[in-house]
Amino acid sequence: MKEFDPVKYREMVRDYQERDDPTGWFDGIYSSAEGDHNAVFWADLAPNPYLVDWLEEHPAIGSKKKAIAIGCGVGDDAEAMATYGYEVTAFDIASSAIALCQNRYKDTNVDYLVADLFNYPEEWFLGFDLVYECNTIQVLPGKYRIQARDAMVSLLAGQGDLLVSCRSRLTGEQEDDIPLPLDRQEIDGFIRAGLTEKSFLAYDDDQDPSVPHYWSWYKRES
Ligand SMILES: C[S@@+](CC[C@H](N)C(=O)[O-])C[C@H]1O[C@@H](n2cnc3c(N)ncnc32)[C@H](O)[C@@H]1O
């Protein structure tokens, strides 16, 4: 992959956003990794430890629960959900991301596929016991953030759980950032969309304390 230049990266993303093509650039990030998942600059290459802790408490071994990973990137979180017994669908709008996953996990039980959160297969509607979102809303601008949130909620079956991991910011700050972290008002949109908040954590990342995060768990109770 070419050297990551944060200034050029932000200019490129802003350019797509100004053309109202906010998802047009993701494929280029993964295809520039040239088949090497290690070269995707935002990939941690390990599952989110907060997700793993939640799965420890809520495994699906023997229970045929269905989970979906939104904007799955290079697949670490999707694989963790499968390890804890979920039947996992993992999708990304970037076909080059899905190709990396399929190459990386040759014997996987996860169903990796190319799909768009804004136009997903209709059989997914209300179809999942566990919906997992990590860092997708924050890379989308304006109205697309709300549409993404509502689409995520619409994937959730009755009594299903939705987990959200994202960067956070104080309201009124960083409003031109790329990615744009979520403020409390935005993430509370999951509650306004009808879900019950089961837990909420605001924390600083051990590796980069200058980048605060949210980790939250919601449930569709009715
Ligand atoms: C910042 S990356 C995060 C990837 C992964 N979740 C992680 O935490 O490493 C955001 C991901 O969302 C995907 N994405 C963005 N918009 C999408 C959409 N409308 N439908 C599906 N995937 C989307 C991008 O291709 C990208 O892989």
The ligand as a MOL file (V3000), in Angstrom:
LIG
                    3D

  0  0  0     0  0            999 V3000
M  V30 BEGIN CTAB
M  V30 COUNTS 27 29 0 0 0
M  V30 BEGIN ATOM
M  V30 1 C -13.8890 2.8420 9.1430 0
M  V30 2 S -14.2900 1.3810 8.3260 0 CHG=1
M  V30 3 C -14.5180 0.2620 9.6940 0
M  V30 4 C -14.3510 -1.1820 9.2710 0
M  V30 5 C -14.5400 -2.1750 10.4170 0
M  V30 6 N -15.8960 -2.1440 10.9340 0
M  V30 7 C -13.5370 -1.9080 11.5090 0
M  V30 8 O -13.9400 -1.5100 12.6050 0
M  V30 9 O -12.3380 -2.0870 11.2420 0 CHG=-1
M  V30 10 C -15.9820 1.6430 7.7850 0
M  V30 11 C -16.4720 0.4960 6.9110 0
M  V30 12 O -17.8320 0.6960 6.5520 0
M  V30 13 C -18.0030 0.3180 5.2030 0
M  V30 14 N -19.1970 1.0110 4.7060 0
M  V30 15 C -19.3820 2.3430 4.5850 0
M  V30 16 N -20.5960 2.6080 4.1100 0
M  V30 17 C -21.2220 1.4160 3.9480 0
M  V30 18 C -22.5090 1.0410 3.4810 0
M  V30 19 N -23.3980 1.9450 3.0660 0
M  V30 20 N -22.8160 -0.2750 3.4410 0
M  V30 21 C -21.8970 -1.2050 3.8340 0
M  V30 22 N -20.6720 -0.9030 4.2670 0
M  V30 23 C -20.3280 0.3970 4.3350 0
M  V30 24 C -16.7130 0.7500 4.5440 0
M  V30 25 O -16.4570 0.1300 3.3240 0
M  V30 26 C -15.6940 0.3660 5.6230 0
M  V30 27 O -15.2580 -0.9530 5.4940 0
M  V30 END ATOM
M  V30 BEGIN BOND
M  V30 1 1 1 2
M  V30 2 1 2 3
M  V30 3 1 2 10
M  V30 4 1 3 4
M  V30 5 1 4 5
M  V30 6 1 5 6
M  V30 7 1 5 7
M  V30 8 2 7 8
M  V30 9 1 7 9
M  V30 10 1 10 11
M  V30 11 1 11 12
M  V30 12 1 11 26
M  V30 13 1 12 13
M  V30 14 1 13 14
M  V30 15 1 13 24
M  V30 16 1 14 15
M  V30 17 1 14 23
M  V30 18 2 15 16
M  V30 19 1 16 17
M  V30 20 1 17 18
M  V30 21 2 17 23
M  V30 22 1 18 19
M  V30 23 2 18 20
M  V30 24 1 20 21
M  V30 25 2 21 22
M  V30 26 1 22 23
M  V30 27 1 24 25
M  V30 28 1 24 26
M  V30 29 1 26 27
M  V30 END BOND
M  V30 END CTAB
M  END
